[in-house]
Amino acid sequence: MRLGQIRFENKLTAALFEDGVARPIPGYSTVDLIRKAETEAAPLDKLIEQMAVRHGEVCAPSIPLCPVEVWGCGCTYEVSASSADAEHGAGRGLYDHVLTHDRPDVFFKGTARVCVGPGQPIGIRFDSKFTAPGPELALVLGRKGRVLGYTLANDVSARDIGRENPLYLPQSRIFTGCCALGPVIVSAAEIPDVSLLEMTCTILRGDQKLFESSIPLAKLARRLETLIEYLLRANPVPAGSVLLTGTGIIVPEQAALQPGDTVTIRAPEIGELSNTAAIVQ
């Protein structure tokens, strides 16, 4: 099952994507459907199939859901921990400790207010000189942290602000357009083993390929169940929230985003998420 949202009758509307078309579910957003399935104790995929109109439309996907909350995880790949230690002048110590410690790094990323979908601009803070994308697998969560499906995410961050001072980390992570999601949500049943996925990130500046790198999700050093378990400790995250699982693709400072750059994140099993960068005040 591939669930997302489209513009239908001038509203952001949930839709079932199949065979190259989108079958709208009038009157419902994706989060509405998740809540309905939870309330009725009904399988989400069956509910969607029953409620989607019979005839599909050819249209581009919008943001697949407007999440109630977005949470992020840091230092979930060895390369991200070693890079963070070097960037923050910590040697091989603080961030490597986070990587290997029982408790993972889990942080609040924002709400739907800071999120964009495919084709919408991601943000570059006006007070940052080194804003970079963070290609990640995102988990769409139901009640009690049940994984309903997967989508792609771009956890954009102003890395120069974060390395100035650890207390500035929230400002480096939360700002307009700091999280892109899409193109669709693929049900957990369709991807029984996420470790088999490979993610690619490309940055284009005009016709020039500024950066490209890939990583297999098998290199993720944390179990998804562990990330969810710690997220939910004393923190009952509502259904319709999203958990970003961290990035193993580290963009160097010479590829810092500039206005007009296009960032594309791909995983064949999920699709392609492409956004252009723009300055935000």
Stockholm file with secondary structure:
# STOCKHOLM 1.0

chainA/1-281         MRLGQIRFENKLTAALFEDGVARPIPGYSTVDLIRKAETEAAPLDKLIEQMAVRHGEVCAPSIPLCPVEVWGCGCTYEVSASSADAEHGAGRGLYDHVLTHDRPDVFFKGTARVCVGPGQPIGIRFDSKFTAPGPELALVLGRKGRVLGYTLANDVSARDIGRENPLYLPQSRIFTGCCALGPVIVSAAEIPDVSLLEMTCTILRGDQKLFESSIPLAKLARRLETLIEYLLRANPVPAGSVLLTGTGIIVPEQAALQPGDTVTIRAPEIGELSNTAAIVQ
#=GR chainA/1-281 SS CEEEEEEETTEEEEEEEETTEEEECTTCCHHHHHHHHHHHTCCHHHHHHHHSCSSCBCCCCCCSCCCSCEEEEESCSHHHHHHHHHHTTCCSSHHHHHHHSSSCEEEEEECGGGEECTTSCEEEETTCSCEECCEEEEEEECGGGCEEEEEEEEECEEHHHHHHCGGGHHHHHCSTTCEEEEEEEEEGGGCSCGGGCEEEEEEEETTEEEEEEEEEGGGCCSCHHHHHHHHTTTCCCCTTEEEECCCSCCCCGGGCCCTTCEEEEEETTTEEEEEEEEEEC
#=GC SS_cons         CEEEEEEETTEEEEEEEETTEEEECTTCCHHHHHHHHHHHTCCHHHHHHHHSCSSCBCCCCCCSCCCSCEEEEESCSHHHHHHHHHHTTCCSSHHHHHHHSSSCEEEEEECGGGEECTTSCEEEETTCSCEECCEEEEEEECGGGCEEEEEEEEECEEHHHHHHCGGGHHHHHCSTTCEEEEEEEEEGGGCSCGGGCEEEEEEEETTEEEEEEEEEGGGCCSCHHHHHHHHTTTCCCCTTEEEECCCSCCCCGGGCCCTTCEEEEEETTTEEEEEEEEEEC
//
